[in-house]
Amino acid sequence: MNRLIVSAIRRSPRLNACVSSRVASSVVAPVVLPNVRGISSSTTPKASASAQPQRSKAQAPPPRDTRLAGRRRFYKVVGIEPASPPWEIMGKKEEAGGDSSAVDSPISAGVDGTQSATGVTTDVASSESLRVLLDPNSSGDNDGSATEWFNVTLDKRTLRTPLGHPLTVPSSALAMAIATEWDAQDPTIIPAQMPLTTMVCTAIDQISAHPQIYRDNILRYLKNDTTCYLTDPQEDRVLYRKQMRAWEDLHEWAQEQIGKGKHAPARAVGNDEGLIMSRARKSKPGAGLPHPDVLLTQAEAWVNSLDAWQLIGLQTVTVEAKSFLVGMAVVRGCELDHRIDDSISSPPYVDAGAEAVEASRVEEEFNIDQWGLVEGGHDYDRLNCSINIHSATFLVA
């Protein structure tokens, strides 16, 4: 039977051409294979050399892999050196057409150099924008003293941010702390272990270019501030007492700072009251607690007055604590520590970092006391919260 079919195909030119074309197409069709240990995800069966496509000499090489996580340490010595403000360095770099003495950032601005990371932009801020947002002296609260700037260096070459700005900070202590983070990366680089580097790069690259995005995101937390939702004392009086002990002084301080001494933040007690008070209605278009308008206006004015360093510190604490008021207490407290004015009420936290961590984890620690700690979960959450808040406190102090 098979011999008859083959014989018929040979005698018919049309069938012979059809079968030949199908066989030829099957030779060059790629076979998809799973990507295992760096093996290409597709292969092509063996064919003649003439059937293999020739790579054009003008074809661009694949983009350089700029992912930092897991990369082996590529430097030997980490240090710091005095530097000019970043806006002056960028101006000189633009005039010279580049800077050969700088290290290309091993960190991408997005994921693999793209904008796929949430909220990440690759727009480069102008020199004027850098000056306004990064200069601590541009704030009216500063005493006007000259700021000393420092670069972080790898093998005596200036480290850059993902968007190419020099990683320059207005404090030798902050520069030393960042250098210590980089020096601790051995044998591979782990970005999660460099919180200060992350915050500084965000301040220079992202906040200096689009500060309003970060201001709006921070103020969003005030409408549903975690510290303003209390448990019903009739249901759990132990947790209620812990919440009041951690948050009552904070609310009184916020009333003095942004409520003009008369308007306290709105608070909801119990689940039912929280749902009723926070839902949107005609008289209150946006969802969230009905804080007094004066308090909201004062909070917005204060956030708009902050520089990029204070904004990234405020965002870090606010997001970690899910509370604008806790973030404000940390940043405002560090800001007031530099003043001598008895007319200004002292911040609620004596030890800003430790007490802010405690205020951020009231319910979590209560649940751990009741039900026990899950290793690999609760302990990591506790550690990450402490690291991020203490790092932000160090940055804005």
C-alpha positions as CSV (number, residue, x, y, z in Angstrom):
1,M,0.0,0.0,0.0
2,N,2.8,2.4,1.0
3,R,4.6,1.6,-2.3
4,L,1.5,2.5,-4.3
5,I,1.2,5.9,-2.5
6,V,4.9,6.7,-3.1
7,S,4.6,5.7,-6.7
8,A,1.6,7.9,-7.2
9,I,3.4,10.9,-5.7
10,R,6.3,10.4,-8.0
11,R,4.1,10.3,-11.1
12,S,2.2,13.4,-10.1
13,P,4.3,16.7,-10.3
14,R,1.6,18.6,-8.3
15,L,1.6,16.2,-5.4
16,N,5.4,16.0,-5.5
17,A,5.7,19.8,-5.2
18,C,3.2,19.9,-2.4
19,V,4.9,17.3,-0.3
20,S,8.3,18.8,-0.9
21,S,7.2,22.2,0.3
22,R,5.7,20.8,3.5
23,V,8.9,18.8,4.2
24,A,11.0,21.9,3.7
25,S,8.8,24.1,6.0
26,S,9.0,21.5,8.7
27,V,12.8,21.6,8.7
28,V,13.1,25.2,9.7
29,A,10.2,25.4,12.1
30,P,11.5,26.1,15.6
31,V,10.8,23.6,18.5
32,V,10.0,25.4,21.8
33,L,11.8,23.9,24.8
34,P,11.7,25.0,28.4
35,N,14.4,27.4,29.5
36,V,16.6,25.4,31.8
37,R,19.8,26.7,33.3
38,G,20.4,29.3,30.7
39,I,19.7,27.1,27.7
40,S,17.9,29.0,24.9
41,S,14.1,28.7,25.0
42,S,13.9,27.6,21.3
43,T,16.1,25.4,19.1
44,T,16.0,24.6,15.4
45,P,16.5,21.0,14.1
46,K,19.7,20.4,12.1
47,A,19.5,21.6,8.5
48,S,21.9,22.4,5.8
49,A,24.2,25.4,6.1
50,S,22.4,27.2,3.3
51,A,19.1,26.9,5.2
52,Q,20.5,28.6,8.4
53,P,19.7,32.4,8.5
54,Q,22.8,34.6,8.4
55,R,23.1,37.2,11.2
56,S,23.5,40.7,9.8
57,K,26.7,42.6,10.7
58,A,24.6,45.7,11.3
59,Q,22.3,44.0,13.8
60,A,22.5,45.6,17.2
61,P,23.9,43.5,20.1
62,P,21.5,42.4,22.8
63,P,21.1,45.0,25.7
64,R,23.4,44.7,28.6
65,D,22.0,42.9,31.6
66,T,21.8,45.6,34.3
67,R,20.1,43.7,36.9
68,L,21.9,44.0,40.2
69,A,20.5,41.2,42.3
70,G,22.9,38.3,42.4
71,R,25.7,40.1,40.6
72,R,29.2,39.3,41.8
73,R,31.1,42.1,43.5
74,F,33.0,43.9,40.8
75,Y,35.0,46.4,42.9
76,K,37.6,46.2,45.6
77,V,37.7,49.5,47.6
78,V,34.7,51.6,48.7
79,G,35.2,55.1,49.9
80,I,33.8,58.7,50.0
81,E,35.2,62.0,48.8
82,P,34.2,65.6,48.9
83,A,32.1,66.7,45.9
84,S,30.2,69.5,44.4
85,P,26.3,69.6,44.6
86,P,24.7,67.1,42.1
87,W,23.2,69.9,40.0
88,E,26.6,71.5,39.4
89,I,28.2,68.1,38.6
90,M,25.4,67.3,36.1
91,G,25.9,70.8,34.5
92,K,29.6,70.2,34.0
93,K,29.0,66.7,32.7
94,E,26.6,68.0,30.1
95,E,29.2,70.6,28.9
96,A,32.0,68.0,28.8
97,G,29.8,65.4,27.0
98,G,30.3,62.7,29.6
99,D,32.3,61.6,32.6
100,S,34.8,58.8,32.2
101,S,35.8,58.9,35.9
102,A,32.4,57.6,37.0
103,V,31.1,54.0,37.4
104,D,28.1,53.1,35.3
105,S,25.3,52.2,37.7
106,P,24.8,48.5,38.1
107,I,21.2,49.2,39.0
108,S,18.6,49.7,36.2
109,A,16.1,52.5,36.3
110,G,13.3,50.0,35.9
111,V,13.3,46.2,35.4
112,D,16.1,45.5,32.9
113,G,16.3,49.2,31.9
114,T,12.6,49.5,31.1
115,Q,9.7,51.4,32.8
116,S,7.9,48.2,33.8
117,A,8.5,48.8,37.5
118,T,5.5,50.5,39.2
119,G,5.9,54.2,39.5
120,V,9.4,54.3,38.0
121,T,10.2,56.9,35.4
122,T,13.3,57.4,33.3
123,D,12.8,61.1,32.9
124,V,16.0,62.9,34.0
125,A,15.5,66.0,36.2
126,S,16.9,69.3,35.1
127,S,19.7,71.0,37.0
128,E,17.3,73.5,38.5
129,S,14.9,70.8,39.7
130,L,17.8,69.0,41.3
131,R,18.8,72.2,43.1
132,V,15.3,73.0,44.4
133,L,14.5,69.5,45.6
134,L,18.0,68.3,46.8
135,D,19.4,71.4,48.4
136,P,18.6,71.4,52.2
137,N,19.3,75.1,52.3
138,S,16.4,75.8,49.9
139,S,14.0,75.2,52.8
140,G,13.1,78.1,55.0
141,D,13.6,76.0,58.1
142,N,17.3,75.6,57.5
143,D,19.8,77.9,59.3
144,G,21.4,78.8,56.0
145,S,24.8,77.2,56.7
146,A,26.7,75.9,53.7
147,T,26.1,72.2,53.0
148,E,29.1,69.9,52.4
149,W,28.5,67.2,49.8
150,F,30.1,63.8,49.4
151,N,30.4,61.2,46.7
152,V,30.5,57.5,47.2
153,T,33.3,55.9,45.2
154,L,34.0,52.3,44.0
155,D,37.7,51.9,43.3
156,K,38.1,55.7,43.4
157,R,35.4,56.2,40.7
158,T,32.2,58.0,41.5
159,L,29.1,55.8,41.8
160,R,26.1,56.9,39.8
161,T,22.4,56.5,40.3
162,P,20.4,54.4,37.8
163,L,19.6,57.5,35.7
164,G,23.2,58.6,35.6
165,H,23.3,61.2,38.4
166,P,26.3,61.2,40.7
167,L,25.4,59.5,44.0
168,T,26.1,62.6,46.0
169,V,24.7,63.3,49.5
170,P,24.7,66.3,51.8
171,S,26.3,64.6,54.8
172,S,29.6,62.7,55.4
173,A,27.8,60.4,57.9
174,L,25.2,59.5,55.3
175,A,27.9,58.9,52.7
176,M,29.8,56.7,55.1
177,A,26.7,54.7,55.8
178,I,26.0,54.1,52.1
179,A,29.6,53.2,51.5
180,T,29.3,50.6,54.4
181,E,26.3,49.1,52.6
182,W,28.3,48.6,49.4
183,D,31.4,47.3,51.3
184,A,29.3,44.7,53.0
185,Q,28.2,43.2,49.6
186,D,30.4,40.1,49.3
187,P,30.6,37.8,47.3
188,T,27.4,38.9,45.6
189,I,25.3,42.1,45.6
190,I,21.9,42.0,47.4
191,P,20.0,45.2,46.9
192,A,17.6,44.4,49.7
193,Q,20.5,44.8,52.1
194,M,21.1,48.4,51.0
195,P,18.0,50.5,52.2
196,L,19.9,53.8,52.3
197,T,21.2,53.4,48.8
198,T,17.7,52.6,47.6
199,M,16.2,55.7,49.3
200,V,19.0,58.1,48.1
201,C,18.7,56.9,44.5
202,T,14.9,57.3,44.6
203,A,15.3,60.9,46.0
204,I,17.8,61.9,43.3
205,D,16.3,60.2,40.3
206,Q,12.6,60.0,41.0
207,I,11.5,62.6,43.5
208,S,13.6,65.4,42.0
209,A,11.9,64.8,38.6
210,H,8.3,64.2,39.8
211,P,7.9,65.3,43.4
212,Q,4.1,65.7,43.2
213,I,3.6,62.0,42.6
214,Y,5.2,61.2,45.9
215,R,3.4,64.0,47.7
216,D,0.0,62.8,46.5
217,N,0.8,59.2,47.5
218,I,1.9,60.2,51.0
219,L,-1.2,62.3,51.6
220,R,-3.4,59.4,50.4
221,Y,-2.5,57.5,53.6
222,L,-4.0,60.3,55.9
223,K,-7.5,59.6,54.8
224,N,-7.3,56.0,56.0
225,D,-4.6,56.3,58.6
226,T,-4.1,53.0,60.5
227,T,-3.8,54.8,63.8
228,C,-7.3,56.3,63.4
229,Y,-9.0,52.9,63.4
230,L,-9.5,51.5,66.9
231,T,-10.9,48.2,68.0
232,D,-14.2,48.2,69.9
233,P,-13.3,48.0,73.7
234,Q,-16.4,45.9,74.2
235,E,-14.9,43.3,71.9
236,D,-11.2,43.4,72.9
237,R,-10.3,45.8,75.7
238,V,-6.7,44.5,75.8
239,L,-6.0,45.5,72.2
240,Y,-7.9,48.8,72.6
241,R,-5.6,49.7,75.6
242,K,-2.5,48.9,73.5
243,Q,-3.7,51.1,70.7
244,M,-4.5,54.0,72.9
245,R,-1.2,53.7,74.7
246,A,0.7,53.8,71.3
247,W,-1.5,56.3,69.4
248,E,-3.2,58.8,71.8
249,D,-0.1,61.0,72.3
250,L,0.4,60.9,68.6
251,H,-3.1,62.2,67.9
252,E,-2.7,65.0,70.5
253,W,0.6,66.0,68.9
254,A,-0.9,66.0,65.4
255,Q,-3.7,68.3,66.7
256,E,-1.1,70.8,67.8
257,Q,1.0,70.5,64.6
258,I,-1.5,70.4,61.8
259,G,-4.8,71.0,63.6
260,K,-4.1,74.4,64.9
261,G,-4.6,73.1,68.4
262,K,-8.3,72.7,68.0
263,H,-8.9,70.1,65.3
264,A,-8.0,66.5,66.1
265,P,-7.8,63.7,63.5
266,A,-11.1,61.7,63.1
267,R,-11.1,58.3,64.8
268,A,-13.4,55.3,64.2
269,V,-14.0,52.8,67.0
270,G,-15.1,49.3,65.9
271,N,-15.6,47.8,62.5
272,D,-19.1,49.1,61.9
273,E,-18.2,52.7,62.7
274,G,-15.1,52.4,60.6
275,L,-17.1,51.3,57.6
276,I,-19.7,54.0,58.0
277,M,-17.3,56.9,58.6
278,S,-14.9,56.0,55.8
279,R,-17.4,55.4,52.9
280,A,-17.8,58.0,50.2
281,R,-21.0,60.1,50.2
282,K,-22.3,63.3,48.5
283,S,-21.0,65.6,51.2
284,K,-17.6,63.7,51.1
285,P,-16.8,62.6,47.6
286,G,-13.6,60.8,48.5
287,A,-13.5,57.7,50.6
288,G,-11.8,57.8,53.9
289,L,-12.2,59.2,57.4
290,P,-13.8,62.7,57.6
291,H,-10.8,64.6,59.0
292,P,-11.3,68.4,59.5
293,D,-10.5,70.4,56.4
294,V,-8.0,72.5,58.4
295,L,-6.0,69.4,59.3
296,L,-6.0,68.2,55.7
297,T,-4.9,71.7,54.4
298,Q,-2.1,72.0,57.0
299,A,-0.9,68.5,56.3
300,E,-0.7,69.2,52.5
301,A,1.1,72.5,53.1
302,W,3.7,70.8,55.3
303,V,4.3,68.0,52.8
304,N,4.8,70.5,50.0
305,S,7.5,72.3,52.0
306,L,9.7,69.2,52.3
307,D,12.8,68.6,50.2
308,A,13.5,65.3,48.4
309,W,15.5,63.8,51.3
310,Q,12.6,64.4,53.8
311,L,10.0,63.2,51.2
312,I,11.7,59.8,50.7
313,G,12.0,59.4,54.5
314,L,8.4,60.4,55.0
315,Q,7.2,58.0,52.3
316,T,9.3,55.1,53.6
317,V,7.9,55.4,57.2
318,T,4.4,56.1,56.0
319,V,4.2,53.1,53.7
320,E,5.8,50.8,56.3
321,A,3.5,52.0,59.1
322,K,0.4,52.5,56.9
323,S,0.2,55.8,58.7
324,F,0.8,59.3,57.6
325,L,0.8,60.5,61.3
326,V,3.6,58.1,62.3
327,G,5.6,59.2,59.3
328,M,5.0,62.9,60.1
329,A,6.1,62.3,63.8
330,V,9.4,60.8,62.6
331,V,10.3,63.4,60.0
332,R,8.9,66.4,61.9
333,G,10.5,65.1,65.1
334,C,13.9,64.9,63.4
335,E,13.3,68.4,61.9
336,L,12.5,69.9,65.3
337,D,15.5,68.3,66.9
338,H,17.6,70.8,65.1
339,R,15.8,73.8,66.6
340,I,15.8,75.4,70.0
341,D,12.3,76.8,70.4
342,D,10.2,76.2,73.5
343,S,7.1,77.4,71.8
344,I,7.0,74.3,69.6
345,S,5.6,71.2,71.1
346,S,8.1,68.3,71.3
347,P,7.5,65.2,69.1
348,P,5.7,62.3,70.6
349,Y,8.7,59.9,70.0
350,V,11.8,60.4,72.1
351,D,13.5,57.5,70.2
352,A,12.0,58.2,66.8
353,G,13.0,54.9,65.2
354,A,12.2,52.4,68.0
355,E,8.9,54.0,69.0
356,A,7.8,54.4,65.4
357,V,8.4,50.7,64.9
358,E,6.3,49.9,68.0
359,A,3.5,52.2,66.9
360,S,3.5,50.6,63.4
361,R,3.1,47.0,64.7
362,V,0.5,47.2,67.5
363,E,-1.9,44.7,66.0
364,E,0.8,42.4,64.6
365,E,2.6,42.1,67.9
366,F,-0.7,41.6,69.7
367,N,-1.6,38.7,67.3
368,I,1.9,37.2,67.8
369,D,1.4,37.4,71.6
370,Q,-2.0,35.6,71.2
371,W,-1.3,33.0,68.6
372,G,2.5,32.7,68.4
373,L,5.2,33.7,65.9
374,V,5.5,32.1,62.5
375,E,9.2,31.7,61.7
376,G,10.1,32.9,58.2
377,G,7.1,35.2,58.2
378,H,6.5,37.3,61.3
379,D,10.2,37.6,62.2
380,Y,11.0,38.8,58.7
381,D,8.2,41.3,58.7
382,R,9.4,42.6,62.1
383,L,13.0,42.9,60.9
384,N,12.1,44.6,57.6
385,C,9.9,47.1,59.4
386,S,12.7,48.0,61.8
387,I,15.3,48.3,59.1
388,N,13.3,50.5,56.9
389,I,12.1,52.9,59.6
390,H,15.4,53.2,61.3
391,S,17.1,53.8,57.9
392,A,14.6,56.5,57.1
393,T,15.1,58.1,60.5
394,F,18.9,58.1,59.9
395,L,18.4,59.7,56.5
396,V,16.3,62.6,57.7
397,A,18.1,63.2,61.0
